[in-house]
Amino acid sequence: MKTTSINRVIEDFNSLVLEEKEFALEIIRKMFIEANRESILKRAQTAIRNYSKGKTKHGTLKDLYNDLEK
């Protein structure tokens, strides 16, 4: 993460009038939600691939605790 880029974004945001700030916040919020969805999708796809390849374990909660203690 580049601090200079973030500082520039903050400075540019501060120079906006109130209505523009509200609009920018709404766009950024929607972009953040979409980025979150993409991240969840990628993790789900990885989980499905791992499950298909037999790389996952299954069992009871007790089995999980036993694996974690090893």
C-alpha positions in Angstrom: 0.0 0.0 0.0 1.4 3.4 -1.0 0.9 6.0 1.7 1.5 8.8 -0.9 -1.4 7.5 -3.0 -3.7 7.3 0.1 -2.7 10.8 1.2 -3.5 12.1 -2.3 -6.9 10.5 -2.3 -7.6 12.0 1.1 -6.4 15.5 0.0 -8.5 15.3 -3.2 -11.5 14.1 -1.2 -11.1 17.1 1.3 -11.2 19.5 -1.7 -14.6 18.3 -2.8 -17.9 20.1 -1.9 -20.2 18.2 0.4 -22.5 16.8 -2.3 -19.4 15.5 -4.2 -18.1 13.9 -1.0 -21.4 12.1 -0.5 -21.4 10.9 -4.1 -17.7 9.7 -3.8 -18.5 7.9 -0.6 -21.4 6.0 -2.2 -19.2 5.0 -5.2 -16.4 3.9 -2.9 -18.8 1.9 -0.7 -20.2 0.1 -3.7 -16.7 -0.6 -5.0 -15.7 -2.0 -1.6 -18.8 -4.3 -1.6 -17.9 -5.5 -5.1 -14.3 -6.2 -4.1 -15.5 -8.1 -1.1 -17.8 -10.2 -3.3 -14.9 -10.9 -5.6 -12.7 -12.0 -2.7 -15.5 -14.3 -1.4 -16.0 -15.8 -4.9 -12.3 -16.6 -5.3 -12.1 -18.2 -1.8 -15.2 -20.3 -2.7 -13.8 -21.4 -6.0 -10.6 -22.4 -4.2 -12.6 -24.4 -1.6 -14.6 -26.1 -4.4 -11.4 -27.1 -6.2 -9.8 -28.4 -3.0 -12.9 -30.4 -2.2 -13.0 -31.8 -5.7 -9.4 -32.9 -5.4 -10.0 -34.5 -2.1 -7.8 -32.0 -0.2 -10.4 -31.3 2.4 -11.1 -33.2 5.6 -14.5 -34.0 7.1 -15.6 -35.3 10.4 -17.1 -34.2 13.7 -16.2 -31.1 15.7 -14.3 -33.4 18.0 -12.2 -34.6 15.0 -11.5 -31.0 14.1 -10.3 -30.2 17.6 -8.1 -33.4 17.6 -6.5 -32.3 14.3 -5.8 -28.8 15.7 -4.1 -30.2 18.7 -1.6 -32.2 16.6 
